[in-house]
Amino acid sequence: MNKKIAIIGGRGTVGKKISRKALEKGYSIKMLTRYPKESGSEICFIKGDARNKEDIKELIKGCDAVINTVGHPKSEKPFYSAVTSHTIEGMKELGIKRYIVATGASLTLNGDEKTFLNQVGANLFQLFFSAMMKEKEKEYELLKASLLDWTLIRLPFIVDKKGKGHIKVATKNMPGKVITNEDIASFSISQLDSKKYIRCTPFISN
Ligand SMILES: NC(=O)c1ccc[n+]([C@@H]2O[C@H](COP(=O)([O-])OP(=O)(O)OC[C@H]3O[C@@H](n4cnc5c(N)ncnc54)[C@H](OP(=O)(O)O)[C@@H]3O)[C@@H](O)[C@H]2O)c1
């Protein structure tokens, strides 16, 4: 039987190549969206809002893993920790273990060895996007406190281009400045069956 994955944010800049890559690899998909199309044999769309606990539960029911690449609209307050909190709660209730989440490379954590330039970049994010960064820090704390098999992927700038096929991964500092969303999709899907970065926060780039 093929595995089913739940996707949150599957139509965003970061997430929009994930469903295609998942289908290529033989997974079936449930995708949360506020604006669903008609579901087909390949993707089951679940209409809902990621800030709503019941919608998340409806999404992840019957799935083997969850990938979250949600992005908050600029007109709204960032809500990353609420989405992850509902997801963790739902996954615990339904006995789902694997959770893969996207965040920004500007998230600085204990043990990082960022270059001076990357530290400056992270500080600018703290200064200009403090509400977002607080949400991202809170999301990380929720993940750490959970018993899930999570991976928090730290991303640089995204380019909407064909994948380059080579992906650098590092744990303490950004290995590069950009990544294509097709390569993010490849990395995210490859993590579904990998234990290498469980409970880790890898940076990836091209
Ligand atoms: N873009 C970048 O350059 C970049 C760089 C580094 C890190 N990141 C990080 O990557 C993550 C995703 O960023 P992004 O740029 O891809 O964001 P984005 O394009 O704004 O994400 C839009 C996606 O989020 C979904 N979404 C938004 N609000 C929702 C809600 N209330 N309920 C359900 N779904 C909702 C949308 O679904 P529907 O519209 O279908 O409902 C859509 O699939 C974020 O954590 C961001 O900080 C982004």
The ligand as an SDF file (V2000), in Angstrom:
LIG
                    3D

 48 52  0  0  0  0  0  0  0  0999 V2000
    9.6540   32.5240    0.1690 N   0  0  0  0  0  0  0  0  0  0  0  0
   10.9090   32.5730    0.6020 C   0  0  0  0  0  0  0  0  0  0  0  0
   11.8300   33.1420   -0.0630 O   0  0  0  0  0  0  0  0  0  0  0  0
   11.2960   31.8940    1.8980 C   0  0  0  0  0  0  0  0  0  0  0  0
   12.6490   31.8490    2.2490 C   0  0  0  0  0  0  0  0  0  0  0  0
   13.0350   31.2040    3.4120 C   0  0  0  0  0  0  0  0  0  0  0  0
   12.0700   30.6320    4.2300 C   0  0  0  0  0  0  0  0  0  0  0  0
   10.7490   30.7110    3.9050 N   0  0  0  0  0  0  0  0  0  0  0  0
    9.7930   30.0850    4.8350 C   0  0  0  0  0  0  0  0  0  0  0  0
    9.0850   29.0500    4.1540 O   0  0  0  0  0  0  0  0  0  0  0  0
    7.7370   28.9850    4.6400 C   0  0  0  0  0  0  0  0  0  0  0  0
    6.7640   29.1500    3.4750 C   0  0  0  0  0  0  0  0  0  0  0  0
    6.9840   30.4160    2.8620 O   0  0  0  0  0  0  0  0  0  0  0  0
    6.3470   30.7890    1.4390 P   0  0  0  0  0  0  0  0  0  0  0  0
    7.1000   31.9730    0.9370 O   0  0  0  0  0  0  0  0  0  0  0  0
    6.2310   29.5580    0.5870 O   0  0  0  0  0  0  0  0  0  0  0  0
    4.9050   31.2790    1.8840 O   0  0  0  0  0  0  0  0  0  0  0  0
    3.6470   31.5770    0.9560 P   0  0  0  0  0  0  0  0  0  0  0  0
    3.9610   31.4530   -0.4820 O   0  0  0  0  0  0  0  0  0  0  0  0
    3.0350   32.8500    1.4300 O   0  0  0  0  0  0  0  0  0  0  0  0
    2.6560   30.3740    1.4010 O   0  0  0  0  0  0  0  0  0  0  0  0
    1.4000   30.2940    0.9180 C   0  0  0  0  0  0  0  0  0  0  0  0
    0.8550   28.9110    1.2750 C   0  0  0  0  0  0  0  0  0  0  0  0
    0.4090   28.9430    2.6440 O   0  0  0  0  0  0  0  0  0  0  0  0
   -0.9590   28.5930    2.6530 C   0  0  0  0  0  0  0  0  0  0  0  0
   -1.6920   29.3650    3.6620 N   0  0  0  0  0  0  0  0  0  0  0  0
   -1.5410   30.6690    3.9920 C   0  0  0  0  0  0  0  0  0  0  0  0
   -2.4130   31.0090    4.9580 N   0  0  0  0  0  0  0  0  0  0  0  0
   -3.1330   29.8950    5.2380 C   0  0  0  0  0  0  0  0  0  0  0  0
   -4.1730   29.6010    6.1470 C   0  0  0  0  0  0  0  0  0  0  0  0
   -4.6630   30.5100    6.9880 N   0  0  0  0  0  0  0  0  0  0  0  0
   -4.6790   28.3470    6.1720 N   0  0  0  0  0  0  0  0  0  0  0  0
   -4.2110   27.3920    5.3150 C   0  0  0  0  0  0  0  0  0  0  0  0
   -3.2060   27.5940    4.4400 N   0  0  0  0  0  0  0  0  0  0  0  0
   -2.6780   28.8380    4.3970 C   0  0  0  0  0  0  0  0  0  0  0  0
   -1.5010   28.9060    1.2670 C   0  0  0  0  0  0  0  0  0  0  0  0
   -2.6040   28.0680    1.0400 O   0  0  0  0  0  0  0  0  0  0  0  0
   -3.9160   28.4950    0.1750 P   0  0  0  0  0  0  0  0  0  0  0  0
   -3.6740   29.8760   -0.3650 O   0  0  0  0  0  0  0  0  0  0  0  0
   -4.0180   27.4300   -0.8740 O   0  0  0  0  0  0  0  0  0  0  0  0
   -5.0260   28.4440    1.1740 O   0  0  0  0  0  0  0  0  0  0  0  0
   -0.3100   28.5300    0.3950 C   0  0  0  0  0  0  0  0  0  0  0  0
   -0.2890   27.1390    0.1540 O   0  0  0  0  0  0  0  0  0  0  0  0
    7.6420   30.0680    5.7090 C   0  0  0  0  0  0  0  0  0  0  0  0
    7.9620   29.5000    6.9500 O   0  0  0  0  0  0  0  0  0  0  0  0
    8.7250   31.0670    5.3070 C   0  0  0  0  0  0  0  0  0  0  0  0
    9.1860   31.8330    6.3870 O   0  0  0  0  0  0  0  0  0  0  0  0
   10.3420   31.3150    2.7470 C   0  0  0  0  0  0  0  0  0  0  0  0
  1  2  1  0
  2  3  2  0
  2  4  1  0
  4  5  1  0
  4 48  2  0
  5  6  2  0
  6  7  1  0
  7  8  2  0
  8  9  1  0
  8 48  1  0
  9 10  1  0
  9 46  1  0
 10 11  1  0
 11 12  1  0
 11 44  1  0
 12 13  1  0
 13 14  1  0
 14 15  2  0
 14 16  1  0
 14 17  1  0
 17 18  1  0
 18 19  2  0
 18 20  1  0
 18 21  1  0
 21 22  1  0
 22 23  1  0
 23 24  1  0
 23 42  1  0
 24 25  1  0
 25 26  1  0
 25 36  1  0
 26 27  1  0
 26 35  1  0
 27 28  2  0
 28 29  1  0
 29 30  1  0
 29 35  2  0
 30 31  1  0
 30 32  2  0
 32 33  1  0
 33 34  2  0
 34 35  1  0
 36 37  1  0
 36 42  1  0
 37 38  1  0
 38 39  2  0
 38 40  1  0
 38 41  1  0
 42 43  1  0
 44 45  1  0
 44 46  1  0
 46 47  1  0
M  CHG  2   8   1  16  -1
M  END
$$$$
